[in-house]
Amino acid sequence: MRLIMHAGLLGLLLALPLASAWAEEDEEARYADTVQVFLNAGESGAFFDNSYGYAIFPTIGKAGFVVGGAYGKGRVYIGGNHVGDTTMTQLSVGFQLGGQAYSEIIFFQDQRAFDEFRDNFEFGAQATAVAVTAGVSAGASTTGASAGASGGKNDATTVGSYYKGMAVFIVAKGGLMYEASVSGQKFTYTPK
């Protein structure tokens, strides 16, 4: 019996590196798929060629009932190289009900914009409306603004431009959320 337990334990220990490698491959594929969505989503595709770098979040989940929150993990790329990881947190207060999931990308126009993001950047007030897989988004604050529209993962379209060195695009993945609230996105950056 002990021999069987030891053999099973040894098997699990040997399988851990393989499971980790598979998880990393899945993670890489998730980021690559999200980049492809934004590459094919109209105007946001052109930003890949002329930006200093970008932060990308494959999935940000958001939910609320009077008080709401959102969270997502992402990666930061400069010159096509993964240079660090980032998280986005958001707290909102006001009339809101429901939940939604979306992908987000923030392009940095230059080194200065990246440096500002890297130092625990925060977006101010925003207004959003997202329904199922079609969405519209707009935001404004003293530190940045964004605008975008999407028709879903495979037929998304976007519009936008740099504002204070950053351009933000959002593609709705699903959900339904009614919101008239004040909120802000806060980003933390950890170098690789």
C-alpha positions in Angstrom: 0.0 0.0 0.0 2.8 2.4 0.9 4.6 1.6 -2.4 1.4 2.5 -4.3 1.1 5.8 -2.4 4.8 6.7 -3.0 4.5 5.8 -6.7 1.3 8.0 -7.0 3.0 10.9 -5.2 6.1 10.6 -7.4 3.8 10.5 -10.5 2.1 13.7 -9.3 5.4 15.4 -8.7 6.6 14.5 -12.1 3.4 15.7 -13.7 3.5 19.2 -12.1 6.1 20.7 -14.5 4.0 19.4 -17.5 0.8 20.9 -16.0 2.7 24.2 -15.5 3.9 24.1 -19.1 0.4 23.5 -20.4 -1.0 26.3 -18.3 1.7 28.7 -19.6 0.9 27.6 -23.2 -2.8 28.3 -22.5 -1.9 31.7 -21.0 0.2 32.6 -24.0 -2.6 31.6 -26.4 -5.1 33.7 -24.4 -2.9 36.8 -24.8 -2.2 36.1 -28.5 -5.9 35.6 -29.2 -6.8 38.9 -27.4 -4.0 40.8 -29.4 -5.5 39.3 -32.6 -9.0 40.6 -31.6 -7.6 44.1 -31.3 -5.5 43.8 -34.4 -8.6 43.0 -36.4 -10.9 45.5 -34.7 -10.5 48.5 -37.0 -8.6 51.5 -35.9 -7.0 49.8 -32.8 -5.0 47.6 -35.2 -3.0 50.6 -36.5 -1.9 51.4 -32.9 0.3 48.3 -32.8 2.5 49.8 -35.5 2.9 53.3 -34.0 2.8 52.8 -30.2 5.7 52.6 -27.8 4.0 49.6 -26.2 0.8 48.4 -24.6 -0.9 46.8 -21.6 -3.4 44.1 -22.5 -6.1 42.5 -20.4 -7.7 39.4 -22.0 -10.6 39.4 -19.5 -11.8 42.0 -17.0 -14.8 40.9 -14.9 -17.1 43.6 -13.6 -20.2 43.3 -11.3 -22.3 45.6 -9.3 -25.4 46.2 -7.2 -25.2 49.8 -6.0 -21.5 49.2 -5.1 -19.5 47.5 -7.8 -16.1 46.4 -8.7 -13.9 45.1 -11.5 -10.7 43.2 -11.7 -8.4 41.9 -14.4 -4.8 40.7 -14.8 -2.8 41.7 -17.8 0.6 42.0 -19.4 2.7 44.9 -20.6 4.6 44.7 -23.9 7.2 47.2 -25.1 8.6 46.7 -28.6 6.7 43.3 -28.8 8.5 42.0 -25.7 6.7 41.0 -22.5 8.3 43.4 -19.9 5.9 43.1 -16.9 2.6 42.2 -15.5 -0.2 44.5 -14.5 -3.5 44.3 -12.6 -6.6 46.5 -12.9 -8.9 47.2 -10.0 -12.0 49.3 -10.0 -14.5 50.4 -7.4 -17.7 52.2 -8.3 -20.6 53.6 -6.3 -23.9 54.7 -7.8 -26.8 53.1 -9.7 -25.6 49.9 -11.2 -26.9 46.4 -11.6 -25.5 43.3 -13.4 -22.2 42.0 -14.6 -20.0 42.0 -17.7 -16.7 40.8 -19.0 -14.6 42.6 -21.5 -11.1 42.8 -22.9 -9.1 46.0 -22.7 -5.9 47.4 -24.2 -4.0 50.6 -23.3 -1.5 51.8 -25.9 1.4 54.0 -24.8 2.4 56.7 -27.3 5.9 57.1 -25.9 8.2 56.3 -23.0 6.7 59.1 -20.9 3.2 57.6 -21.1 4.6 54.2 -20.2 6.5 55.7 -17.2 3.3 57.3 -16.0 1.4 54.0 -16.3 4.2 52.1 -14.6 4.0 54.4 -11.5 0.5 53.0 -10.4 -1.6 54.9 -12.9 -5.3 55.7 -12.3 -8.1 56.6 -14.7 -10.8 58.9 -13.2 -14.5 59.0 -13.8 -16.0 57.0 -16.7 -19.3 56.2 -18.3 -20.0 52.8 -19.9 -22.9 50.9 -21.6 -22.3 47.3 -22.5 -25.1 44.9 -23.6 -24.4 41.2 -24.2 -21.7 41.1 -26.9 -22.2 44.6 -28.4 -20.9 47.6 -26.5 -20.0 51.2 -26.5 -17.6 52.8 -24.1 -16.4 56.3 -23.4 -14.3 57.7 -20.6 -12.8 61.0 -19.5 -10.6 62.2 -16.7 -7.8 64.5 -16.0 -5.3 61.8 -16.8 -6.8 60.1 -19.8 -9.8 59.5 -22.0 -11.0 56.7 -24.2 -13.7 55.8 -26.7 -14.6 52.5 -28.3 -17.3 50.3 -29.7 -17.5 46.6 -30.3 -19.8 44.1 -31.9 -18.3 41.0 -30.2 -15.1 39.0 -30.4 -15.1 38.3 -34.1 -16.6 41.5 -35.6 -15.4 44.2 -33.2 -14.8 47.7 -34.4 -13.1 50.5 -32.5 -12.5 54.2 -32.7 -10.1 56.3 -30.6 -6.9 58.4 -30.4 -4.2 59.2 -28.0 -5.0 61.5 -25.2 -2.2 62.5 -22.9 -0.1 59.7 -24.4 -2.5 56.8 -23.9 -5.3 55.3 -26.1 -7.7 52.8 -24.5 -9.9 50.3 -26.4 -12.5 47.9 -25.0 -14.2 44.9 -26.6 -17.2 43.5 -24.9 -17.1 39.7 -24.3 -20.5 39.3 -22.7 -22.9 40.2 -19.9 -25.3 43.0 -19.2 -24.8 45.9 -16.9 -26.8 49.0 -16.3 -24.6 51.7 -14.8 -24.8 55.4 -13.9 -21.9 55.6 -11.5 -18.6 57.3 -10.6 -15.7 54.9 -10.8 -12.0 54.8 -11.6 -9.6 52.2 -12.8 -6.3 51.8 -10.9 -3.4 49.9 -12.4 -0.4 48.3 -10.7 2.7 47.2 -12.6 5.2 44.6 -11.7 8.3 44.3 -13.9 9.1 40.8 -15.3 
